[in-house]
Amino acid sequence: MNITEMHLAVQQGVDKINSFQADTLLPQEIDLELNKAIDKFINLKYGKNNLYGKGFEESQKRVDDLRAIVKTEKIKFKYLEESVHNSHVYFSDELPSDYRYLVKTLCTVYCNKSCSTLTWQQQILEELIPGNSRKIGLVSAKFVQHDDIHSFLADPFNTTKRNKPLIVFEGNGIKAYTNDIFIIDSLKLTYIKNPAKVSLSLDTGIESVDCELAEHTHQEIVDMTINSILEGISDLRYKTQQIELGKNE
């Protein structure tokens, strides 16, 4: 559905097919309810707080529900500081502006060919020594909670490694932890993005904005929107609509 069709479907569902019980709804109000429903839909499909208790990528249906808003961006790291237990911290404050939920992270890791201790110039990313450096490649990072990071770094079995660097999220960025033998140059961040807000424009000079989610999800979003509006106007059909909504997967 495009945004015009979504508006018509919402109006038809609320108006009892032209009974005009909710004919005072403005396009801006329908836009607001549709955007609220889209946000709720994403949260339900990403997490496990739903009828089937399955989160993102735990079933093909969940994958297809959100695949249209999965995105990958490359972000660069800068050397920040030395840390405890012979570790070093790299930081990037380049989280994408549309970032919503993490899917996975892959770090670009370098070390010396002999895996010997890096020089200070190498550590702070000023010098990679092209003839002597070795790119390990893209390795999967391990997300750690802030209150656990120091205990992980102190544990030789769980500390940061060149094949599994430790990362934490902080503010609008990511901190990555290395040791004396490897550095992190950049990170490929795969995430679920915030979709553009849908909007029906009545002005010929402004374009309407359609829903970015996959086509098969649009009817579910319309149903959720109708449900929200019926609840808001205390319509007796609210319970019936909830039952029907509960059948959506």
N, C-alpha and C positions, 0 to 999 in steps of 0.2 A: 504493500500500500504506500502511496505517497501521502504527504501530510494532509492534503485535501480529502482524500479517501478516509483517512483516520478520523478526521473531524466529523465527516458525515456518519461514519460508523458509531462514533460516540454519541452524536446527537440522536441517531435513530434508537440506540440502546437506552438512552435516558428518557427520550420523549414518548416512549410507548407507541412508536410508529406514528408520528405526527399528531399526538394528542395534545401537544404544546404545554405539558406540565412543567417542562424545564426549558421553555423557549427563550428565557431571559439570559441563558449562558452566552457570555461573550467569547469570541475567538481567543482572546488573551487568557481567559479563564480555562478554556479547554487546553490550550498550550501548557499552562501551568500544571494542570492535572496529568497531562500526558508525560511531561518531564518528570514529575514525581513518580509516576508508574514505571518509567524507564529506569530510574535510579533504584527503585525497589526491586524490579525485575533482575537487574544486574547483581544486587546484593544477594538475592535468593539463589540465583544460579551459580554464583561464585562460592558462597559458603554452603554449609550443610543444614542451615535452619529452614528446611523445606520438607514437603510431604514425603519425599523419598530418601532424605538424609544423605544425598550425594552432592559433592562439591564439583568445582570446575575440573574437567578432564577425568572424572570418575565414571563417566558414561559418554557414549557418542552423542547423546542428546545434549548433554551439558557443553560438550565441545562445540557443537553446531550452534547452540544458543548464543555463545559469546565470541565465536571465531572472527566475526567481522570487526571486533574492537580490540583484537590482540595485535600488538605492535612491538617492533624491536628497534631500539636506538643504541648507538655507540656513544659512550661518554668517556672523557679523558680524565686521568687521575693526576694529581699533583702531590709531591712529597710534603707531608705535614710535620711530622716529629718522630723522635725516637720514643719508644714505649717500654713497658716492663718486659722482663724475661727475654732480652735481646731481640725484641720485635720492633718493627717500624710501621708507621701509620701513613697511609695514602688517603687522600680525600678528594671527592668530587662533589661540587655543589650544583651539578648540572642535571638534576632530576628533571625529566621532561615536564612541561607545564600541564600536560594532559594526563600525567601519571595518576593511576588509581590503585591498582592492586598488582603485586609482584607475581610473576609466573616463574621466571628463572633468571639466573645471572651466569654469564660466562666471562672469565677474566683472561686477558692477554698477558702471559707471564714470560719473563726473560730471566736467564741466569748465565753464568760463565760456562763455557764448554766443559770445563773440568769440575763444574759445580763448586768452585772455590769461593771464598768470601769476597763479596763485592767491595769495590772501593767506594769511598764517600761520594765521589762524583757520579758513579753509577747509581748509587742508592738514591740520590736526589734527582735522578733522571736527566742530569746534564750531559752524561756520557754513557753510551751503550757499548763502546769499543766494537765497531762492526766486525773486525776480524776475529774477535775472541768471544763475542756474545752468542748466545743460543736462544732462539725463541722456542719455548716449550709448546706454545700454541694456546688454544682456547681450552681452559679447564673450568670445571664447574665450581662455583664458590659455595661456601657453607654459611648460611645465615645463623647468627648467634645473638642472643639477648644481651643487652648492655650489662646486666648484673652477673652474667656468666663469662664474659669475654676474658677477664683476667685469670679465672680458674682454668679456662680452656688453654690459654697461652702457657700456663705453668705446667700443664699436663703433657708429657712427651708423646702420649698416644693420641691426644686430641688437639694439639697445638696447630697453628697455621702451617701448611705445607705447600710446596710448589704445585702439587696436584690437587690441592683442596684448600685454597686460601679462606680465611675467616673474614666475614664482613658484618657490619652493623649499619643500620639506618639511623641517621641523625639529622633533624631539621629537614632541610630540602636537599639533602645529599646522602652519600654513602661513604663510610670509612672502611678501608681494606687493610688488613694486617699481614705483614710479611716478616721474614727473618733475614739473617745476614747473607743468604745465598740466592735469593730471588727478589725480583721487583715486579710490580704490576703497572703496566703502561695504560691500559684502558679496560673497559668493561662493556659487554653487550648485554643490555638490559631488555628482557622480554616482559611485557606487562600488559595488563588490561587498562585501556585508556578511558577517560571520561568522554563519552560521545558528545557531539555538538547538540546544543539545546534545539529541540524541534520548534518550528514557528511557522504559522500560516500568515503570510503577508497579504494584506488587502491593498497595499500600495504598489502600483505598477513599477515603481522605481526601486523596490526592494524585493529581493528574491526570497521565496519561502525556503525553509530548511527541513528536509525529510529526515526520517529516522535512520540512523546508521546501522542499527542492528539488522540481523538477517531477516529476510522477508517472512519466513515462517513464524517469527516471534511477534509479528505486528498484531495479530488477532489477540494473543495473550495480553499484550500491553493495552490494547483497546478494552478488553474485558476488565483488566485491573483498574483502568481509568473510570469505566462505568461504575464499578463497585465502589470506588472512592467517592464519586459524585453522589451516588444513591445514599451512601452513609452520611454524607454531608448535609443532604436535604431531608434526612430521616425518612426515606421512602420505605414503605412496607415490603417492597420487593428486595430490600437489601439482603435478607437472609437467603432468599432464593438465589440471588446472584452470587452470594458467597459459596453456596453449594456447587453451582456450576463452575465457578472459578477454581474450586478445589479439585476439579477433574482435570485441569490443565497440567501437563507435564513439561 
